Amino acid sequence: MNSTKQYKCPSCGAPIGFDAATGDVTCQSCGNAFDISTLETLAHDTQSFQWGDHLHQEDAATMEGTRTYQCVSCGAQIEVDATTAATRCPYCDNNVVLTDQVSGGLRPNAVIPFRIAQKDLPAVVNKFYRGKHLLPKTFLSQRKLKEVQGIYVPFWLFNCRMDGNMVMQGTRIRHYREGDYDCTETSYYLLEREGEMSFSRVPVDASVKMPDDLMDSLEPFDYADLVDFNDAYLSGYLADRFDSSPDAELPRADRRMLNSAVDVLRRTAIGYSSVTIRANGMHISDADVRYVLLPVYLLNYEYQGKTYRLAVNGQTGKVVGQLPISKGRSLAWFLGSGAIGGLAAFLLGMLLQ
């Protein structure tokens, strides 16, 4: 049977969990709050994820299927996905940290704790709805919240150096009149640039089950809030361990860094009518990676038989996701925009007569 851990109040013995509002671990029963360092110190497990050592960790096949754990409170067996690192016992509802998923070489290097408390989510989400003029009128009153999950999502943070050269073609266009003719002269220039830059904490989510575009949309996170990992932060939340290796995700990070490098070098080509890339010789080196857990809320709403998912950055409160669109309001907006455009064209025509 795989190992688990539960945090209990030193005063009354009731389950305790991390409180995003205070940054402490609090007891729902007696109300006492405890600093995380008083519950567990990093000296209990000093080993953490190392990229080179990952080659000797579990392969993809071991990340499939389910695993069984035993709840230390009620003794029930808990069956979870192979990537689950923290959950709640479905029988006694106590918080459970699956210690074998966050220890040794699988121990994250750092974590950003939740800063948005679950009780504050309604205000955060309602603020997101403001200005969404195409929402159905009945959405806010008829929507039903089906599920809220606070989950620590695994991310890779890549650091590296990028250097090399880039060849661009620039054009300058000159218009002039010569006698009865309007002339256009286009001059072509070969531009060569060399550069070197460093990148730090380029994020790529390390969870196959999480949609990449959804996780990318939740950025940016403030990495100044990164703290050394302590599994007490997981108590009261769900958590997943990585199921996609840094080797598999490095190309995604590489593309992001390359696009940034190209943008920087391209901005040095000043005074040209257009600039196109002819050859790109930029490459990365000295790549390093840290394994971190980042806070995310997932909310599922049901409205008129359909489910809509929102994701909330658990640190900054940024909200992204799906929303229903009112056909009537969309048509009214479209016709209104067309009417305004038509009126503008009519007035312009009158002025030119």
Phi, psi and omega in degrees: 000132180289155187273150178226168176218140174231138178266129180236152183296126177296341183272310186241351178084001179283158179298146178233160181212162181290133180256111182295331183290324184252339184082006178253172171262124187241155178260124179287343184272302184259351176084000179291148179240144183226138174291140184303324183295339179280344181265324183202138177248157181294345180295342180290334180205095184271347180282146176211179187299135172230131185304312182298324180288340183299332180300339182258005178276190183297144176273178186299328183296327182284351180268004180263162176079208183231165175229155182245133178233164178246126178291127183283348179272309185249352178082000181288154176273133181247123178254125184225166173299155183294346181259357183291135180244338176208142183205193174236142178292124182290351183260313181250356176065019177279153177287136182229125173257125182271095195296329182291344180271350183226032180228167180060224180289350178262002180287124178300151177285328184200171180211146166259113181292157175300136175249335177267120178282151183299327180294340180268355183299318179304317179294321180296315182289320179297326175296324178296326182288338183298138179082358177274082190289345181266002176294141174302144182300329185268001186298312185294329182271333186255349180295147178235125178283114182272322188201140172232128178231124169265118188225137172274116183264133179287136178226151167260133173249111184266139171239139178195174174245140178235130178212169181143203183225164180216136178250128181234159172245124178250148177235147172234128184247130179236129178253134178206165180247134179230103184066237179268008187248139169267120187248147175234126180244124179246124179250139183248139183228139174264119185248129178241133180228145172234147181201162176215131179212157180249144178239140181227134174058051174278116189272140171218125181292144186251023181244122179293325184288339180272128178299129183299318183294327178292315180292321177298324183291337181282349179290158006267153167263152177267104186283359172293341180272001177298133176231158177304141185295138173215125187290354174295334177296335184280341185296122182100355180232166169272159177205145175240148169267167182294145171230013173228126189285157175298331178295321180288329184265350180303320178301325177297315178294322179300316180297320180295317180291321180295318178299322178293317180296317179298318180298319180295312181292326180294327180290347176282346179273086185261142174092014180250148179290325177208154179222128177235149180276126178260322180208140183235112181250025179281140179212158183262157176208168179053041182288138177221160183215147173240143179260118184228161173247130183241144188276130181219136169259136173244125181237131177248123177248144175249132180213119179051047174082359179243151179255133179239131183254134172243148174237138182236129173294115185288355177258312187260340183087005177296137184242135175222161175147197186264144176222146175286155180238131178283123179296320180296315180292325178296317180295317179298318179296318181296314180294322178296318179294321179294321180294318179296318178297319179295319178296318179298318179295320180296314181296319178297319178297320180296321181292328184275351180287000000 
